Amino acid sequence: MKKIIFVCLMGLFSLVFFVNPQNNFDKAGLSSTFSDASYGLQLLSSSYTGKAINVCRSRNNTTQDIGFDANGYLDVADLTSFVGSGSGFVTKCYDQSVEKNLLIMLNN
């Protein structure tokens, strides 16, 4: 049986699907919890070295990966620098578990 647990850290979302022991989420205060998929705007595991999201800049449809800052939060400076005074939208969320499941946003 799969359990879906929403973890809210400092007002940022995290979605963790708990199924099989795979990855330690020590940064989320869940040192004994493991998951098959985990998405968040905050670094959840000290073993994860990838990016958080991929953002598309609306004015020219250019995309860029946005990672985490030195404190483990979404790198807002990088995001703001990329988007500028325009707008942008998230196209992908990167899985922080060892499974590396990609969450792709579809727009209609």
N, C-alpha and C positions, 0 to 999 in steps of 0.2 A: 504494500500500500504506500503510495507516494504522499508525502506531506509537503504542503506549500506554506512557507513562512515568510511574512513580510517583516523586515527589520528596518526600523527607522533610526538613523544615526545622524544626529545634529541637523535634523530637518531634511536630510537627503535620503532618497529612496535606495533601497536594496531589495532585491528579490532573490531568494535562495530556495532551490528545490532540493529537499533532502531525500536521498534514496540510498546510495551506497557510500561506504567510507572511501573518500577520495582526496580531500584537501582540507587543511587546517585553516580556519578563519579566525586566527588569533587577533588580528587588528580590529575585529568586530566584537571582541570579548567573548568569542565562542570557541575557545580553545579545544573543546572536545567534540565539536560539531563538524560534520563533513557533508559535502553536497555533490550533486552531478551537474548543477548549473548555478551560477551566482552572478548577478548583474548589479552594479552599484556606482554611484557617483563619489564614493569614498572607497579607499583601498581596504579590502576586507582581509587579505592574507599577506603576510610578509614574504611569502614565497612567490607571489604574483609580480611579474615584471612588465606586463603589457600595458596597453592604453585602456581608458575607460569607455570612450565613445568616439564615433566618427560624426562630424558635423558638416553640413552643406551650407555654404554661404549663398544666400538667396540672390544677390545681385549678379553673380556670374556662374553659379552652380559648381564652384570649386569645392572639393571636399578635403578635410584634414582630420587626422586622428588627434584627439585631445587626451592627455594623460592626467597624472596626479601631481600635485605640488609636493614639496619636501615634507609637509605634514600629513600627506596621505589623502588630501581632499582634491576634488576636481580642480584642475589648473585653470582657474577663472581668468588669470592674466593672459594665458595662451589663448583661451577661448575668445576673450574680448579683443585681443590683438588680431585674431584671425577674422572675426565677424565684422569688426570695426563699428561704424555707426549704423550699419544696416541690420538685417536680421539673418538668422540662420536656423536650421532645424537638425535634429538628431536623425541620422540615417542608420546607424548601427550601434548596438551596445555590445561590448566585449565581455565574454564569460571569464570570470576570475577563477573558476575551478580548473582542474587539470583536464577536463573534457573539452574545453575551448569551443563551446557551443556559441554560435554567433546569433544574436537577436537582431533581425533586420526589420526596420520600420518601413511599412508600405504606405504610400500616400495615394489617395484616390483622386 
